[in-house]
């Protein structure tokens, strides 16, 4: 039996997830209100003899539900960042659960911070010809704050200071 080597303690970690402002309860309320309005208006048109309008309202409601279902499915994406004494590990997991793990040596990795003036600029980690964008789904302000926190952690580990 092969003994596993003990891992260095985690000095910095973050789990980045896309922001979703509408939870399950909010979605149910929104769809209930939209469904009620659609049903009321559709029945009114059907009563007046324009029954195809009811079908259009129901299709609209189905498309609205489908769009939110797709949005919630995409929200399962996340990125986990772990910094240890000898390794910076970035795990990127897509909505299907497929994982991509990228490892960098923290003393050699270069952090290209997003430009504060450009909203679409990315946080990119580079080392030895490899590059990975991190937190591309985050709002710009959160991406800047995360870049500062990770940059501070990398500076502290390079200078030999203990991280808390």
C-alpha positions as CSV (number, residue, x, y, z in Angstrom):
1,X,0.0,0.0,0.0
2,X,1.3,3.4,-0.9
3,X,1.2,6.1,1.7
4,X,-0.1,9.5,0.5
5,X,1.8,12.6,1.2
6,X,0.2,15.1,3.5
7,X,-1.0,18.2,1.7
8,X,0.1,21.6,2.7
9,X,-2.6,23.5,4.6
10,X,-4.9,25.7,2.5
11,X,-3.7,29.3,2.8
12,X,-6.4,30.9,0.6
13,X,-9.6,29.5,-0.9
14,X,-12.5,30.9,-2.7
15,X,-15.5,29.4,-4.5
16,X,-16.8,31.6,-7.3
17,X,-20.4,31.2,-8.5
18,X,-22.5,33.2,-10.9
19,X,-24.9,35.6,-9.3
20,X,-28.6,34.7,-9.6
21,X,-30.9,37.3,-8.1
22,X,-34.1,35.2,-8.4
23,X,-34.3,32.1,-6.2
24,X,-36.8,29.2,-6.5
25,X,-39.5,31.0,-4.5
26,X,-39.2,34.2,-6.5
27,X,-39.4,32.2,-9.7
28,X,-42.6,30.5,-8.5
29,X,-44.1,33.9,-7.6
30,X,-43.1,35.4,-11.0
31,X,-44.4,32.4,-13.0
32,X,-47.6,32.4,-10.9
33,X,-48.3,36.1,-11.6
34,X,-47.4,35.8,-15.3
35,X,-49.5,32.7,-15.6
36,X,-52.5,34.4,-13.9
37,X,-52.3,37.4,-16.1
38,X,-51.8,35.3,-19.2
39,X,-54.7,33.0,-18.3
40,X,-57.0,35.9,-17.5
41,X,-56.2,37.8,-20.6
42,X,-56.2,34.7,-22.8
43,X,-59.6,33.6,-21.5
44,X,-61.0,37.1,-22.1
45,X,-59.8,36.9,-25.7
46,X,-61.2,33.4,-26.1
47,X,-64.5,34.6,-24.8
48,X,-64.5,37.3,-27.5
49,X,-63.8,34.6,-30.1
50,X,-60.1,35.1,-30.5
51,X,-59.1,31.8,-29.0
52,X,-55.7,31.6,-30.8
53,X,-54.5,34.4,-28.5
54,X,-54.9,32.1,-25.5
55,X,-52.5,29.6,-27.2
56,X,-50.0,32.4,-27.8
57,X,-50.2,33.5,-24.1
58,X,-49.6,29.9,-23.0
59,X,-46.7,29.6,-25.4
60,X,-45.3,32.8,-24.0
61,X,-45.5,31.4,-20.5
62,X,-43.8,28.2,-21.5
63,X,-40.9,30.2,-23.1
64,X,-40.6,32.3,-20.0
65,X,-40.4,29.1,-17.9
66,X,-37.8,27.6,-20.3
67,X,-35.6,30.7,-20.2
68,X,-35.5,30.7,-16.4
69,X,-34.9,26.9,-16.4
70,X,-31.9,27.4,-18.7
71,X,-30.6,30.3,-16.6
72,X,-30.8,28.2,-13.4
73,X,-29.0,25.3,-15.2
74,X,-26.2,27.6,-16.2
75,X,-25.9,28.8,-12.6
76,X,-24.5,25.4,-11.6
77,X,-21.2,26.5,-13.0
78,X,-18.5,27.4,-10.5
79,X,-14.7,27.9,-10.0
80,X,-12.8,26.9,-6.9
81,X,-9.4,28.5,-6.1
82,X,-7.1,27.0,-3.5
83,X,-3.7,28.4,-2.6
84,X,-1.3,26.2,-0.7
85,X,2.4,26.6,0.0
86,X,3.5,24.7,-3.1
87,X,0.4,24.9,-5.4
88,X,-2.3,27.2,-6.7
89,X,-5.2,25.0,-7.9
90,X,-8.0,26.3,-10.0
91,X,-11.0,24.0,-10.6
92,X,-13.5,25.1,-13.2
93,X,-16.7,23.1,-13.3
94,X,-19.2,23.6,-16.1
95,X,-23.0,23.2,-15.7
96,X,-22.8,19.5,-16.8
97,X,-20.3,18.8,-14.0
98,X,-17.3,18.4,-16.2
99,X,-14.2,19.6,-14.3
100,X,-11.0,21.2,-15.5
101,X,-8.2,21.5,-13.0
102,X,-5.3,23.8,-13.6
103,X,-2.3,23.8,-11.3
104,X,0.3,26.6,-11.0
105,X,3.4,27.0,-8.8
106,X,2.5,30.1,-6.7
107,X,6.0,31.5,-6.8
108,X,5.9,31.7,-10.7
109,X,2.4,32.5,-11.5
110,X,1.7,36.0,-12.8
111,X,-1.7,37.6,-12.1
112,X,-3.0,39.9,-14.8
113,X,-5.6,42.0,-13.1
114,X,-8.7,43.3,-14.9
115,X,-8.6,46.9,-16.0
116,X,-10.7,49.0,-13.6
117,X,-11.8,51.2,-16.6
118,X,-12.9,48.3,-18.9
119,X,-15.9,46.3,-17.7
120,X,-15.2,43.3,-19.9
121,X,-11.6,42.9,-18.9
122,X,-10.6,39.6,-17.5
123,X,-8.5,38.3,-14.5
124,X,-5.9,36.0,-16.1
125,X,-3.3,33.8,-14.4
126,X,-0.2,33.0,-16.4
127,X,2.8,30.7,-15.9
128,X,5.2,28.9,-18.2
129,X,3.2,29.4,-21.4
130,X,-0.2,28.5,-19.8
131,X,-3.0,31.0,-19.1
132,X,-6.4,30.7,-17.5
133,X,-9.1,33.3,-17.1
134,X,-10.7,33.2,-13.6
135,X,-14.1,34.6,-12.6
136,X,-15.2,35.7,-16.0
137,X,-18.9,35.4,-15.0
138,X,-18.5,37.7,-12.0
139,X,-19.6,41.3,-12.1
140,X,-16.7,43.7,-12.7
141,X,-16.5,45.0,-9.2
142,X,-16.4,41.5,-7.7
143,X,-13.8,40.4,-10.2
144,X,-11.6,43.4,-9.2
145,X,-12.1,42.6,-5.4
146,X,-11.2,38.9,-6.0
147,X,-8.1,39.8,-8.0
148,X,-6.9,42.1,-5.1
149,X,-7.5,39.3,-2.6
150,X,-5.7,36.7,-4.6
151,X,-2.9,39.1,-5.4
152,X,-2.5,39.8,-1.7
153,X,-2.4,36.1,-0.9
154,X,0.2,35.4,-3.6
155,X,2.4,38.4,-2.3
156,X,2.2,37.1,1.2
157,X,3.1,33.5,0.3
158,X,6.0,34.8,-1.8
159,X,7.3,37.0,1.0
160,X,7.1,34.1,3.5
161,X,4.4,35.7,5.7
162,X,1.8,33.4,7.2
163,X,-1.6,33.8,5.8
164,X,-4.7,33.9,8.1
